[in-house]
Amino acid sequence: FIHPNVQAEVSVTDLIGQTVFSSGSITAPSTAYKIDITDSPDGIYILRVKYNDRIFTSRLVVTK
């Protein structure tokens, strides 16, 4: 996060819209933020970060 200590939300959903990870409302850290979806199967997911009045989305490909 560019500006730490701002409210943020991080979520990961699968392609049918089921949430596999949700941080809830957090204070943006000044270091790397880790997401653990090791229990989820291989596939394509959507990473969504709501931060500083903006929403960023990215495709996340999981292969093990």
All heavy atoms as TSV, in Angstrom:
chain	resi	resn	atom	element	x	y	z
A	1	PHE	N	N	0.838	-1.174	0.000
A	1	PHE	CA	C	0.000	0.000	0.000
A	1	PHE	C	C	0.884	1.239	0.000
A	1	PHE	O	O	1.845	1.315	0.749
A	1	PHE	CB	C	-0.914	-0.002	1.211
A	1	PHE	CG	C	-1.908	-1.128	1.207
A	1	PHE	CD1	C	-1.663	-2.315	1.877
A	1	PHE	CD2	C	-3.095	-1.005	0.503
A	1	PHE	CE1	C	-2.581	-3.344	1.878
A	1	PHE	CE2	C	-4.017	-2.013	0.492
A	1	PHE	CZ	C	-3.769	-3.199	1.174
A	2	ILE	N	N	0.535	2.188	-0.835
A	2	ILE	CA	C	1.331	3.403	-0.942
A	2	ILE	C	C	1.196	4.256	0.315
A	2	ILE	O	O	2.166	4.794	0.819
A	2	ILE	CB	C	0.930	4.211	-2.187
A	2	ILE	CG1	C	1.227	3.403	-3.438
A	2	ILE	CG2	C	1.636	5.552	-2.221
A	2	ILE	CD1	C	0.664	3.994	-4.708
A	3	HIS	N	N	-0.036	4.370	0.816
A	3	HIS	CA	C	-0.287	5.176	2.011
A	3	HIS	C	C	-0.781	4.250	3.120
A	3	HIS	O	O	-1.960	3.904	3.141
A	3	HIS	CB	C	-1.336	6.251	1.730
A	3	HIS	CG	C	-0.988	7.153	0.598
A	3	HIS	ND1	N	-0.013	8.115	0.695
A	3	HIS	CD2	C	-1.457	7.230	-0.664
A	3	HIS	CE1	C	0.092	8.743	-0.457
A	3	HIS	NE2	N	-0.771	8.219	-1.305
A	4	PRO	N	N	0.111	3.833	4.017
A	4	PRO	CA	C	-0.347	2.970	5.105
A	4	PRO	C	C	-1.269	3.717	6.059
A	4	PRO	O	O	-1.360	4.947	6.016
A	4	PRO	CB	C	0.958	2.563	5.799
A	4	PRO	CG	C	1.968	3.567	5.396
A	4	PRO	CD	C	1.526	4.115	4.068
A	5	ASN	N	N	-1.935	2.969	6.885
A	5	ASN	CA	C	-2.844	3.478	7.914
A	5	ASN	C	C	-4.135	4.063	7.346
A	5	ASN	O	O	-4.811	4.839	8.003
A	5	ASN	CB	C	-2.147	4.502	8.819
A	5	ASN	CG	C	-0.933	3.916	9.494
A	5	ASN	OD1	O	-0.966	2.766	9.933
A	5	ASN	ND2	N	0.150	4.658	9.549
A	6	VAL	N	N	-4.484	3.689	6.115
A	6	VAL	CA	C	-5.754	4.054	5.499
A	6	VAL	C	C	-6.627	2.801	5.512
A	6	VAL	O	O	-6.128	1.690	5.367
A	6	VAL	CB	C	-5.528	4.555	4.051
A	6	VAL	CG1	C	-6.841	4.810	3.349
A	6	VAL	CG2	C	-4.668	5.802	4.042
A	7	GLN	N	N	-7.926	2.956	5.696
A	7	GLN	CA	C	-8.814	1.792	5.678
A	7	GLN	C	C	-8.784	1.111	4.313
A	7	GLN	O	O	-8.788	1.783	3.280
A	7	GLN	CB	C	-10.237	2.194	6.030
A	7	GLN	CG	C	-10.420	2.551	7.489
A	7	GLN	CD	C	-10.052	1.416	8.414
A	7	GLN	OE1	O	-9.052	1.497	9.098
A	7	GLN	NE2	N	-10.823	0.368	8.434
A	8	ALA	N	N	-8.764	-0.206	4.322
A	8	ALA	CA	C	-8.711	-0.988	3.089
A	8	ALA	C	C	-9.499	-2.274	3.282
A	8	ALA	O	O	-9.782	-2.689	4.411
A	8	ALA	CB	C	-7.262	-1.308	2.731
A	9	GLU	N	N	-9.845	-2.899	2.160
A	9	GLU	CA	C	-10.480	-4.216	2.158
A	9	GLU	C	C	-9.855	-5.019	1.033
A	9	GLU	O	O	-9.669	-4.505	-0.068
A	9	GLU	CB	C	-11.983	-4.112	1.918
A	9	GLU	CG	C	-12.736	-3.425	3.025
A	9	GLU	CD	C	-14.221	-3.290	2.696
A	9	GLU	OE1	O	-14.742	-4.085	1.887
A	9	GLU	OE2	O	-14.844	-2.376	3.248
A	10	VAL	N	N	-9.535	-6.274	1.304
A	10	VAL	CA	C	-8.955	-7.160	0.303
A	10	VAL	C	C	-9.838	-8.396	0.225
A	10	VAL	O	O	-10.209	-8.973	1.248
A	10	VAL	CB	C	-7.512	-7.570	0.695
A	10	VAL	CG1	C	-6.929	-8.522	-0.329
A	10	VAL	CG2	C	-6.630	-6.348	0.861
A	11	SER	N	N	-10.184	-8.801	-1.008
A	11	SER	CA	C	-10.974	-10.021	-1.162
A	11	SER	C	C	-10.534	-10.770	-2.408
A	11	SER	O	O	-9.974	-10.197	-3.335
A	11	SER	CB	C	-12.471	-9.707	-1.233
A	11	SER	OG	O	-12.761	-8.944	-2.386
A	12	VAL	N	N	-10.785	-12.077	-2.376
A	12	VAL	CA	C	-10.520	-12.935	-3.521
A	12	VAL	C	C	-11.787	-13.741	-3.769
A	12	VAL	O	O	-12.343	-14.335	-2.838
A	12	VAL	CB	C	-9.333	-13.892	-3.257
A	12	VAL	CG1	C	-9.117	-14.823	-4.435
A	12	VAL	CG2	C	-8.059	-13.104	-2.962
A	13	THR	N	N	-12.268	-13.724	-5.019
A	13	THR	CA	C	-13.447	-14.502	-5.386
A	13	THR	C	C	-13.100	-15.434	-6.530
A	13	THR	O	O	-12.185	-15.161	-7.315
A	13	THR	CB	C	-14.622	-13.604	-5.811
A	13	THR	OG1	O	-14.201	-12.761	-6.882
A	13	THR	CG2	C	-15.099	-12.738	-4.659
A	14	ASP	N	N	-13.845	-16.535	-6.622
A	14	ASP	CA	C	-13.659	-17.412	-7.775
A	14	ASP	C	C	-14.491	-16.874	-8.936
A	14	ASP	O	O	-15.170	-15.848	-8.801
A	14	ASP	CB	C	-13.982	-18.866	-7.431
A	14	ASP	CG	C	-15.425	-19.092	-7.008
A	14	ASP	OD1	O	-16.297	-18.238	-7.297
A	14	ASP	OD2	O	-15.705	-20.140	-6.400
A	15	LEU	N	N	-14.439	-17.549	-10.064
A	15	LEU	CA	C	-15.104	-17.019	-11.258
A	15	LEU	C	C	-16.627	-17.096	-11.215
A	15	LEU	O	O	-17.293	-16.482	-12.037
A	15	LEU	CB	C	-14.567	-17.716	-12.512
A	15	LEU	CG	C	-13.123	-17.348	-12.865
A	15	LEU	CD1	C	-12.690	-18.063	-14.137
A	15	LEU	CD2	C	-12.960	-15.851	-13.035
A	16	ILE	N	N	-17.176	-17.824	-10.243
A	16	ILE	CA	C	-18.636	-17.829	-10.115
A	16	ILE	C	C	-19.103	-16.900	-8.990
A	16	ILE	O	O	-20.269	-16.876	-8.641
A	16	ILE	CB	C	-19.209	-19.254	-9.950
A	16	ILE	CG1	C	-18.661	-19.930	-8.698
A	16	ILE	CG2	C	-18.956	-20.085	-11.180
A	16	ILE	CD1	C	-19.348	-21.259	-8.392
A	17	GLY	N	N	-18.161	-16.131	-8.441
A	17	GLY	CA	C	-18.522	-15.106	-7.472
A	17	GLY	C	C	-18.467	-15.503	-6.018
A	17	GLY	O	O	-18.816	-14.702	-5.151
A	18	GLN	N	N	-18.012	-16.712	-5.715
A	18	GLN	CA	C	-17.910	-17.129	-4.321
A	18	GLN	C	C	-16.637	-16.564	-3.699
A	18	GLN	O	O	-15.556	-16.668	-4.277
A	18	GLN	CB	C	-17.913	-18.643	-4.197
A	18	GLN	CG	C	-19.211	-19.272	-4.624
A	18	GLN	CD	C	-19.166	-20.793	-4.512
A	18	GLN	OE1	O	-18.118	-21.405	-4.613
A	18	GLN	NE2	N	-20.327	-21.388	-4.312
A	19	THR	N	N	-16.768	-15.974	-2.532
A	19	THR	CA	C	-15.619	-15.396	-1.842
A	19	THR	C	C	-14.797	-16.514	-1.214
A	19	THR	O	O	-15.320	-17.322	-0.453
A	19	THR	CB	C	-16.077	-14.409	-0.753
A	19	THR	OG1	O	-16.851	-13.372	-1.379
A	19	THR	CG2	C	-14.902	-13.799	-0.023
A	20	VAL	N	N	-13.498	-16.542	-1.538
A	20	VAL	CA	C	-12.602	-17.532	-0.939
A	20	VAL	C	C	-11.680	-16.897	0.098
A	20	VAL	O	O	-11.056	-17.584	0.888
A	20	VAL	CB	C	-11.778	-18.288	-2.006
A	20	VAL	CG1	C	-12.681	-19.099	-2.902
A	20	VAL	CG2	C	-10.919	-17.352	-2.832
A	21	PHE	N	N	-11.597	-15.560	0.084
A	21	PHE	CA	C	-10.823	-14.835	1.093
A	21	PHE	C	C	-11.420	-13.443	1.240
A	21	PHE	O	O	-11.744	-12.800	0.246
A	21	PHE	CB	C	-9.346	-14.704	0.682
A	21	PHE	CG	C	-8.556	-13.837	1.626
A	21	PHE	CD1	C	-7.994	-14.382	2.770
A	21	PHE	CD2	C	-8.401	-12.477	1.396
A	21	PHE	CE1	C	-7.293	-13.578	3.661
A	21	PHE	CE2	C	-7.701	-11.675	2.274
A	21	PHE	CZ	C	-7.141	-12.229	3.409
A	22	SER	N	N	-11.524	-12.989	2.477
A	22	SER	CA	C	-11.961	-11.623	2.734
A	22	SER	C	C	-11.247	-11.117	3.980
A	22	SER	O	O	-11.270	-11.767	5.025
A	22	SER	CB	C	-13.467	-11.568	2.946
A	22	SER	OG	O	-13.855	-10.240	3.241
A	23	SER	N	N	-10.619	-9.969	3.857
A	23	SER	CA	C	-9.915	-9.385	4.998
A	23	SER	C	C	-10.859	-8.646	5.924
A	23	SER	O	O	-10.517	-8.390	7.072
A	23	SER	CB	C	-8.852	-8.404	4.506
A	23	SER	OG	O	-9.474	-7.257	3.937
A	24	GLY	N	N	-12.031	-8.275	5.420
A	24	GLY	CA	C	-12.876	-7.353	6.161
A	24	GLY	C	C	-12.208	-5.993	6.123
A	24	GLY	O	O	-11.271	-5.764	5.366
A	25	SER	N	N	-12.642	-5.080	6.928
A	25	SER	CA	C	-12.044	-3.752	6.962
A	25	SER	C	C	-10.747	-3.814	7.766
A	25	SER	O	O	-10.744	-4.247	8.919
A	25	SER	CB	C	-13.011	-2.758	7.600
A	25	SER	OG	O	-12.449	-1.475	7.587
A	26	ILE	N	N	-9.646	-3.408	7.139
A	26	ILE	CA	C	-8.345	-3.430	7.801
A	26	ILE	C	C	-7.687	-2.057	7.671
A	26	ILE	O	O	-8.076	-1.256	6.836
A	26	ILE	CB	C	-7.406	-4.494	7.198
A	26	ILE	CG1	C	-7.127	-4.193	5.713
A	26	ILE	CG2	C	-7.946	-5.891	7.403
A	26	ILE	CD1	C	-5.997	-4.997	5.112
A	27	THR	N	N	-6.682	-1.827	8.472
A	27	THR	CA	C	-5.831	-0.659	8.300
A	27	THR	C	C	-4.690	-1.087	7.410
A	27	THR	O	O	-3.997	-2.071	7.706
A	27	THR	CB	C	-5.301	-0.155	9.651
A	27	THR	OG1	O	-6.417	0.185	10.471
A	27	THR	CG2	C	-4.421	1.057	9.474
A	28	ALA	N	N	-4.495	-0.397	6.298
A	28	ALA	CA	C	-3.472	-0.782	5.330
A	28	ALA	C	C	-2.105	-0.833	6.001
A	28	ALA	O	O	-1.684	0.132	6.630
A	28	ALA	CB	C	-3.455	0.200	4.165
A	29	PRO	N	N	-1.410	-1.961	5.863
A	29	PRO	CA	C	-0.094	-2.080	6.489
A	29	PRO	C	C	0.986	-1.367	5.671
A	29	PRO	O	O	0.810	-1.095	4.488
A	29	PRO	CB	C	0.148	-3.595	6.495
A	29	PRO	CG	C	-0.633	-4.093	5.331
A	29	PRO	CD	C	-1.829	-3.194	5.212
A	30	SER	N	N	2.097	-1.101	6.304
A	30	SER	CA	C	3.215	-0.472	5.598
A	30	SER	C	C	4.144	-1.508	4.983
A	30	SER	O	O	5.068	-1.174	4.261
A	30	SER	CB	C	3.994	0.437	6.547
A	30	SER	OG	O	4.491	-0.312	7.639
A	31	THR	N	N	3.904	-2.791	5.283
A	31	THR	CA	C	4.693	-3.880	4.715
A	31	THR	C	C	3.802	-4.722	3.806
A	31	THR	O	O	2.600	-4.466	3.688
A	31	THR	CB	C	5.277	-4.764	5.832
A	31	THR	OG1	O	4.191	-5.284	6.610
A	31	THR	CG2	C	6.194	-3.965	6.743
A	32	ALA	N	N	4.359	-5.732	3.202
A	32	ALA	CA	C	3.596	-6.599	2.290
A	32	ALA	C	C	2.411	-7.233	3.023
A	32	ALA	O	O	2.496	-7.582	4.199
A	32	ALA	CB	C	4.500	-7.681	1.729
A	33	TYR	N	N	1.313	-7.382	2.307
A	33	TYR	CA	C	0.107	-8.010	2.859
A	33	TYR	C	C	-0.013	-9.398	2.244
A	33	TYR	O	O	0.063	-9.544	1.026
A	33	TYR	CB	C	-1.125	-7.162	2.517
A	33	TYR	CG	C	-2.392	-7.687	3.141
A	33	TYR	CD1	C	-2.659	-7.446	4.473
A	33	TYR	CD2	C	-3.292	-8.427	2.407
A	33	TYR	CE1	C	-3.806	-7.919	5.067
A	33	TYR	CE2	C	-4.446	-8.913	2.994
A	33	TYR	CZ	C	-4.702	-8.658	4.325
A	33	TYR	OH	O	-5.836	-9.149	4.909
A	34	LYS	N	N	-0.158	-10.417	3.071
A	34	LYS	CA	C	-0.201	-11.795	2.585
A	34	LYS	C	C	-1.630	-12.324	2.590
A	34	LYS	O	O	-2.388	-12.082	3.521
A	34	LYS	CB	C	0.692	-12.690	3.431
A	34	LYS	CG	C	2.154	-12.328	3.309
A	34	LYS	CD	C	3.009	-13.279	4.096
A	34	LYS	CE	C	4.473	-12.866	3.956
A	34	LYS	NZ	N	5.352	-13.812	4.626
A	35	ILE	N	N	-1.953	-13.062	1.533
A	35	ILE	CA	C	-3.259	-13.695	1.389
A	35	ILE	C	C	-3.027	-15.202	1.328
A	35	ILE	O	O	-2.220	-15.675	0.532
A	35	ILE	CB	C	-3.946	-13.234	0.094
A	35	ILE	CG1	C	-4.194	-11.737	0.147
A	35	ILE	CG2	C	-5.236	-13.998	-0.138
A	35	ILE	CD1	C	-4.653	-11.155	-1.163
A	36	ASP	N	N	-3.730	-15.954	2.155
A	36	ASP	CA	C	-3.573	-17.405	2.172
A	36	ASP	C	C	-4.817	-18.067	1.591
A	36	ASP	O	O	-5.865	-18.078	2.215
A	36	ASP	CB	C	-3.333	-17.889	3.594
A	36	ASP	CG	C	-3.094	-19.389	3.668
A	36	ASP	OD1	O	-3.005	-20.048	2.614
A	36	ASP	OD2	O	-2.981	-19.902	4.796
A	37	ILE	N	N	-4.682	-18.598	0.375
A	37	ILE	CA	C	-5.778	-19.352	-0.238
A	37	ILE	C	C	-5.280	-20.750	-0.611
A	37	ILE	O	O	-5.703	-21.332	-1.602
A	37	ILE	CB	C	-6.387	-18.616	-1.451
A	37	ILE	CG1	C	-5.349	-18.335	-2.531
A	37	ILE	CG2	C	-7.086	-17.348	-1.018
A	37	ILE	CD1	C	-5.955	-17.838	-3.829
A	38	THR	N	N	-4.400	-21.293	0.216
A	38	THR	CA	C	-3.809	-22.607	-0.066
A	38	THR	C	C	-4.845	-23.731	-0.076
A	38	THR	O	O	-4.619	-24.762	-0.691
A	38	THR	CB	C	-2.690	-22.950	0.941
A	38	THR	OG1	O	-3.222	-22.850	2.268
A	38	THR	CG2	C	-1.505	-22.023	0.782
A	39	ASP	N	N	-5.966	-23.538	0.578
A	39	ASP	CA	C	-7.021	-24.564	0.591
A	39	ASP	C	C	-7.902	-24.509	-0.653
A	39	ASP	O	O	-8.748	-25.370	-0.843
A	39	ASP	CB	C	-7.895	-24.415	1.835
A	39	ASP	CG	C	-7.138	-24.741	3.113
A	39	ASP	OD1	O	-6.127	-25.473	3.041
A	39	ASP	OD2	O	-7.553	-24.256	4.183
A	40	SER	N	N	-7.711	-23.507	-1.485
A	40	SER	CA	C	-8.522	-23.362	-2.699
A	40	SER	C	C	-7.900	-24.160	-3.843
A	40	SER	O	O	-6.676	-24.259	-3.944
A	40	SER	CB	C	-8.616	-21.889	-3.099
A	40	SER	OG	O	-9.229	-21.146	-2.079
A	41	PRO	N	N	-8.738	-24.714	-4.714
A	41	PRO	CA	C	-8.205	-25.495	-5.839
A	41	PRO	C	C	-7.543	-24.608	-6.891
A	41	PRO	O	O	-7.732	-23.387	-6.905
A	41	PRO	CB	C	-9.449	-26.172	-6.413
A	41	PRO	CG	C	-10.589	-25.314	-6.008
A	41	PRO	CD	C	-10.202	-24.693	-4.690
A	42	ASP	N	N	-6.767	-25.237	-7.762
A	42	ASP	CA	C	-6.185	-24.519	-8.895
A	42	ASP	C	C	-7.295	-23.826	-9.673
A	42	ASP	O	O	-8.405	-24.344	-9.782
A	42	ASP	CB	C	-5.463	-25.480	-9.841
A	42	ASP	CG	C	-4.198	-26.059	-9.242
A	42	ASP	OD1	O	-3.843	-25.700	-8.105
A	42	ASP	OD2	O	-3.564	-26.873	-9.919
A	43	GLY	N	N	-6.983	-22.678	-10.222
A	43	GLY	CA	C	-7.978	-21.976	-11.019
A	43	GLY	C	C	-7.667	-20.507	-11.134
A	43	GLY	O	O	-6.618	-20.029	-10.709
A	44	ILE	N	N	-8.611	-19.794	-11.700
A	44	ILE	CA	C	-8.493	-18.353	-11.885
A	44	ILE	C	C	-9.404	-17.671	-10.865
A	44	ILE	O	O	-10.573	-18.038	-10.709
A	44	ILE	CB	C	-8.878	-17.946	-13.319
A	44	ILE	CG1	C	-7.948	-18.634	-14.322
A	44	ILE	CG2	C	-8.826	-16.428	-13.485
A	44	ILE	CD1	C	-8.360	-18.460	-15.760
A	45	TYR	N	N	-8.865	-16.677	-10.209
A	45	TYR	CA	C	-9.580	-15.936	-9.176
A	45	TYR	C	C	-9.484	-14.440	-9.476
A	45	TYR	O	O	-8.630	-14.013	-10.253
A	45	TYR	CB	C	-8.981	-16.223	-7.790
A	45	TYR	CG	C	-9.130	-17.666	-7.393
A	45	TYR	CD1	C	-8.181	-18.611	-7.763
A	45	TYR	CD2	C	-10.219	-18.097	-6.658
A	45	TYR	CE1	C	-8.311	-19.942	-7.413
A	45	TYR	CE2	C	-10.368	-19.426	-6.298
A	45	TYR	CZ	C	-9.408	-20.342	-6.678
A	45	TYR	OH	O	-9.555	-21.653	-6.336
A	46	ILE	N	N	-10.342	-13.679	-8.835
A	46	ILE	CA	C	-10.314	-12.225	-8.972
A	46	ILE	C	C	-9.896	-11.632	-7.625
A	46	ILE	O	O	-10.542	-11.865	-6.602
A	46	ILE	CB	C	-11.697	-11.663	-9.379
A	46	ILE	CG1	C	-12.185	-12.307	-10.669
A	46	ILE	CG2	C	-11.631	-10.137	-9.497
A	46	ILE	CD1	C	-11.297	-12.093	-11.872
A	47	LEU	N	N	-8.805	-10.881	-7.648
A	47	LEU	CA	C	-8.317	-10.177	-6.474
A	47	LEU	C	C	-8.889	-8.766	-6.515
A	47	LEU	O	O	-8.792	-8.075	-7.534
A	47	LEU	CB	C	-6.786	-10.120	-6.491
A	47	LEU	CG	C	-6.117	-9.248	-5.437
A	47	LEU	CD1	C	-6.351	-9.810	-4.048
A	47	LEU	CD2	C	-4.630	-9.126	-5.733
A	48	ARG	N	N	-9.497	-8.338	-5.429
A	48	ARG	CA	C	-10.118	-7.010	-5.357
A	48	ARG	C	C	-9.586	-6.295	-4.127
A	48	ARG	O	O	-9.633	-6.838	-3.019
A	48	ARG	CB	C	-11.634	-7.144	-5.264
A	48	ARG	CG	C	-12.373	-5.832	-5.156
A	48	ARG	CD	C	-13.887	-6.110	-5.068
A	48	ARG	NE	N	-14.637	-4.912	-4.883
A	48	ARG	CZ	C	-15.042	-4.430	-3.706
A	48	ARG	NH1	N	-14.752	-5.075	-2.605
A	48	ARG	NH2	N	-15.734	-3.321	-3.643
A	49	VAL	N	N	-9.076	-5.087	-4.331
A	49	VAL	CA	C	-8.577	-4.270	-3.227
A	49	VAL	C	C	-9.321	-2.944	-3.257
A	49	VAL	O	O	-9.268	-2.210	-4.244
A	49	VAL	CB	C	-7.058	-4.021	-3.347
A	49	VAL	CG1	C	-6.581	-3.132	-2.207
A	49	VAL	CG2	C	-6.287	-5.331	-3.379
A	50	LYS	N	N	-10.037	-2.671	-2.195
A	50	LYS	CA	C	-10.711	-1.369	-2.044
A	50	LYS	C	C	-9.832	-0.560	-1.100
A	50	LYS	O	O	-9.588	-0.962	0.044
A	50	LYS	CB	C	-12.106	-1.548	-1.456
A	50	LYS	CG	C	-12.863	-0.254	-1.352
A	50	LYS	CD	C	-14.271	-0.483	-0.821
A	50	LYS	CE	C	-15.000	0.840	-0.713
A	50	LYS	NZ	N	-16.320	0.666	-0.093
A	51	TYR	N	N	-9.330	0.577	-1.619
A	51	TYR	CA	C	-8.304	1.309	-0.891
A	51	TYR	C	C	-8.327	2.775	-1.295
A	51	TYR	O	O	-8.323	3.086	-2.485
A	51	TYR	CB	C	-6.951	0.668	-1.210
A	51	TYR	CG	C	-5.733	1.415	-0.786
A	51	TYR	CD1	C	-5.381	1.485	0.548
A	51	TYR	CD2	C	-4.924	2.038	-1.717
A	51	TYR	CE1	C	-4.253	2.160	0.948
A	51	TYR	CE2	C	-3.789	2.717	-1.335
A	51	TYR	CZ	C	-3.458	2.770	-0.002
A	51	TYR	OH	O	-2.337	3.445	0.383
A	52	ASN	N	N	-8.372	3.645	-0.326
A	52	ASN	CA	C	-8.268	5.079	-0.581
A	52	ASN	C	C	-9.332	5.552	-1.590
A	52	ASN	O	O	-9.034	6.256	-2.540
A	52	ASN	CB	C	-6.864	5.423	-1.069
A	52	ASN	CG	C	-6.368	6.744	-0.550
A	52	ASN	OD1	O	-6.965	7.319	0.346
A	52	ASN	ND2	N	-5.287	7.224	-1.104
A	53	ASP	N	N	-10.583	5.106	-1.390
A	53	ASP	CA	C	-11.723	5.461	-2.242
A	53	ASP	C	C	-11.588	4.960	-3.686
A	53	ASP	O	O	-12.192	5.521	-4.595
A	53	ASP	CB	C	-11.973	6.972	-2.244
A	53	ASP	CG	C	-12.385	7.476	-0.877
A	53	ASP	OD1	O	-13.057	6.721	-0.147
A	53	ASP	OD2	O	-12.049	8.617	-0.532
A	54	ARG	N	N	-10.778	3.943	-3.912
A	54	ARG	CA	C	-10.627	3.334	-5.235
A	54	ARG	C	C	-10.735	1.825	-5.106
A	54	ARG	O	O	-10.489	1.266	-4.047
A	54	ARG	CB	C	-9.278	3.694	-5.854
A	54	ARG	CG	C	-9.160	5.157	-6.142
A	54	ARG	CD	C	-7.876	5.440	-6.832
A	54	ARG	NE	N	-7.807	6.874	-7.120
A	54	ARG	CZ	C	-6.813	7.428	-7.742
A	54	ARG	NH1	N	-5.799	6.709	-8.155
A	54	ARG	NH2	N	-6.821	8.719	-7.973
A	55	ILE	N	N	-11.074	1.194	-6.208
A	55	ILE	CA	C	-11.128	-0.266	-6.243
A	55	ILE	C	C	-10.201	-0.749	-7.345
A	55	ILE	O	O	-10.314	-0.327	-8.491
A	55	ILE	CB	C	-12.561	-0.771	-6.488
A	55	ILE	CG1	C	-13.469	-0.330	-5.340
A	55	ILE	CG2	C	-12.569	-2.290	-6.639
A	55	ILE	CD1	C	-14.922	-0.662	-5.543
A	56	PHE	N	N	-9.284	-1.629	-6.971
A	56	PHE	CA	C	-8.342	-2.224	-7.902
A	56	PHE	C	C	-8.687	-3.703	-8.032
A	56	PHE	O	O	-8.927	-4.373	-7.032
A	56	PHE	CB	C	-6.904	-2.091	-7.386
A	56	PHE	CG	C	-6.491	-0.677	-7.131
A	56	PHE	CD1	C	-6.640	-0.099	-5.872
A	56	PHE	CD2	C	-5.950	0.093	-8.142
A	56	PHE	CE1	C	-6.259	1.215	-5.636
A	56	PHE	CE2	C	-5.568	1.410	-7.926
A	56	PHE	CZ	C	-5.721	1.968	-6.663
A	57	THR	N	N	-8.718	-4.206	-9.257
A	57	THR	CA	C	-8.975	-5.626	-9.474
A	57	THR	C	C	-7.876	-6.208	-10.352
A	57	THR	O	O	-7.290	-5.515	-11.182
A	57	THR	CB	C	-10.340	-5.880	-10.140
A	57	THR	OG1	O	-10.376	-5.206	-11.394
A	57	THR	CG2	C	-11.486	-5.410	-9.267
A	58	SER	N	N	-7.618	-7.489	-10.137
A	58	SER	CA	C	-6.601	-8.184	-10.913
A	58	SER	C	C	-6.955	-9.662	-10.970
A	58	SER	O	O	-7.560	-10.198	-10.034
A	58	SER	CB	C	-5.229	-7.992	-10.262
A	58	SER	OG	O	-4.237	-8.618	-11.027
A	59	ARG	N	N	-6.562	-10.301	-12.029
A	59	ARG	CA	C	-6.759	-11.742	-12.158
A	59	ARG	C	C	-5.625	-12.436	-11.426
A	59	ARG	O	O	-4.467	-12.043	-11.515
A	59	ARG	CB	C	-6.753	-12.126	-13.635
A	59	ARG	CG	C	-7.099	-13.558	-13.869
A	59	ARG	CD	C	-7.236	-13.903	-15.315
A	59	ARG	NE	N	-6.810	-12.811	-16.176
A	59	ARG	CZ	C	-6.670	-12.896	-17.475
A	59	ARG	NH1	N	-6.925	-14.024	-18.075
A	59	ARG	NH2	N	-6.276	-11.881	-18.187
A	60	LEU	N	N	-5.954	-13.488	-10.717
A	60	LEU	CA	C	-4.997	-14.249	-9.943
A	60	LEU	C	C	-5.102	-15.698	-10.390
A	60	LEU	O	O	-6.171	-16.299	-10.303
A	60	LEU	CB	C	-5.311	-14.116	-8.445
A	60	LEU	CG	C	-4.496	-14.891	-7.439
A	60	LEU	CD1	C	-3.045	-14.408	-7.464
A	60	LEU	CD2	C	-5.075	-14.703	-6.062
A	61	VAL	N	N	-4.013	-16.271	-10.903
A	61	VAL	CA	C	-4.008	-17.658	-11.358
A	61	VAL	C	C	-3.291	-18.505	-10.319
A	61	VAL	O	O	-2.139	-18.227	-9.981
A	61	VAL	CB	C	-3.312	-17.797	-12.723
A	61	VAL	CG1	C	-3.283	-19.242	-13.180
A	61	VAL	CG2	C	-4.010	-16.921	-13.765
A	62	VAL	N	N	-3.977	-19.533	-9.818
A	62	VAL	CA	C	-3.402	-20.417	-8.793
A	62	VAL	C	C	-3.109	-21.769	-9.423
A	62	VAL	O	O	-4.005	-22.398	-10.004
A	62	VAL	CB	C	-4.367	-20.585	-7.599
A	62	VAL	CG1	C	-3.837	-21.600	-6.613
A	62	VAL	CG2	C	-4.619	-19.243	-6.924
A	63	THR	N	N	-1.861	-22.180	-9.347
A	63	THR	CA	C	-1.456	-23.523	-9.773
A	63	THR	C	C	-0.527	-24.072	-8.697
A	63	THR	O	O	0.303	-23.356	-8.145
A	63	THR	CB	C	-0.721	-23.520	-11.129
A	63	THR	OG1	O	0.411	-22.684	-11.047
A	63	THR	CG2	C	-1.638	-23.029	-12.236
A	64	LYS	N	N	-0.690	-25.337	-8.410
A	64	LYS	CA	C	0.143	-25.955	-7.353
A	64	LYS	C	C	0.969	-27.069	-7.925
A	64	LYS	O	O	0.693	-27.663	-8.890
A	64	LYS	CB	C	-0.751	-26.477	-6.232
A	64	LYS	CG	C	-1.564	-25.375	-5.601
A	64	LYS	CD	C	-2.533	-25.940	-4.613
A	64	LYS	CE	C	-3.506	-24.840	-4.213
A	64	LYS	NZ	N	-4.636	-25.307	-3.516
